[in-house]
């Protein structure tokens, strides 16, 4: 007859191997991803330490970015992760993102497609539905605001140019950038994406509003339509 074995706690590890003690002694940067996650977990399960469980979570979900993208129910499928642990993990990942946004401050200057990905990528990569976002900027390319215009079943063929500029004109914007995600993970632009971008550029020319780029964001990369199709801006 087997006996239930107790959970392995972080305190069961040698003191020098305990993530919390190492953090206090050497600083947070000295810890691996698994050790950071183990602190949030606090304990593992029978035969598995918190660090081992953390490594399993990171491996199964694809790192912290995968944890962000996954629904909390996916975390709960992993043996040893209950509601309290899953909630702590999801909250910590979101805190990290919000801190990165806060550190950039309100003057978010767009100098490249990567800057737009830094602004929206966290949310778009975490969505399992297609979303279309409009970002408006002032004359110095400082972001003045952003808004999701579509979510769900809409695709590039149903985006109405008039709705894009109704929003942008109401904000007194000098320029606009567009972004949408491909939940499949592949950021390759479609012919519809290109045609829709062309129509928005043409409308922007008539209204004297610069269309700086349209960026398609996938799970592990992005495509700048301006870089791929510079003739649209000629």
C-alpha positions, 0 to 999 in steps of 0.5 A, spaced: 500 500 500 503 506 497 503 512 502 502 519 500 508 523 500 508 530 502 509 536 497 517 538 496 517 545 498 523 550 496 525 550 504 527 542 502 532 545 498 539 546 501 539 553 503 544 556 497 539 553 492 533 556 495 531 561 489 528 566 495 535 566 498 539 567 492 535 573 490 536 576 497 543 575 497 545 576 489 539 580 486 534 578 482 538 578 475 542 572 478 536 567 478 534 563 472 527 563 469 525 557 472 527 560 479 523 566 478 517 562 477 519 557 483 518 563 487 511 564 485 509 557 486 512 556 493 512 548 492 512 543 487 508 536 488 510 529 491 517 527 488 517 534 484 520 540 487 518 547 485 524 549 481 522 542 477 515 544 476 517 551 474 521 548 468 516 543 466 511 549 466 516 553 462 517 548 457 510 546 456 508 553 455 514 556 451 517 560 456 514 567 459 511 569 453 507 562 452 504 563 459 502 570 457 498 567 451 495 561 454 489 561 458 489 560 465 485 554 464 491 551 460 496 552 467 490 549 471 491 542 466 498 542 469 499 537 475 501 541 481 498 548 479 492 550 482 488 556 482 492 560 487 498 558 483 495 559 476 493 566 478 499 568 481 503 566 475 498 570 470 498 576 475 506 576 475 507 576 467 502 581 467 505 586 472 512 585 468 508 587 462 505 593 465 512 595 468 515 595 461 510 600 458 510 604 464 518 605 464 517 607 457 512 613 459 507 617 455 512 619 450 512 613 446 516 615 440 515 611 433 522 610 429 521 603 427 516 597 426 519 594 432 517 600 436 510 599 434 511 591 436 513 593 443 507 597 444 502 592 442 505 586 441 504 583 448 496 584 447 496 582 440 500 575 441 496 574 447 490 574 443 487 568 440 482 572 435 484 577 430 485 584 432 486 590 428 489 596 432 489 603 430 495 608 433 495 615 432 501 620 432 503 627 432 507 631 428 513 628 431 511 621 431 509 621 438 504 616 440 498 620 442 493 614 443 491 607 440 485 603 439 482 596 437 477 597 431 476 590 430 476 583 434 474 577 432 471 574 425 473 581 421 479 580 416 482 585 412 477 585 407 472 588 412 476 593 415 472 600 413 477 605 411 472 610 413 472 608 420 479 608 421 479 615 419 473 617 422 477 615 429 484 618 427 480 625 424 477 626 431 483 625 435 486 631 430 492 626 428 498 628 424 499 620 422 497 613 423 500 606 424 496 600 423 497 593 426 493 586 426 495 579 429 495 573 426 493 568 431 496 562 427 502 565 429 505 566 422 505 574 420 506 573 413 501 578 410 496 576 405 494 580 399 488 582 402 492 586 408 496 589 402 490 591 398 487 594 405 493 598 406 493 601 399 486 603 400 488 607 407 494 610 404 490 613 398 485 616 403 490 618 408 494 622 402 487 625 401 486 627 408 493 629 409 494 624 414 501 620 414 500 613 414 507 610 417 506 603 416 502 597 417 505 591 421 502 584 422 504 581 428 505 573 429 507 569 435 515 569 434 515 575 429 512 581 425 512 583 418 512 591 416 508 592 410 512 598 408 518 594 408 516 589 404 512 593 399 515 600 399 512 601 392 505 602 396 508 609 399 511 611 392 
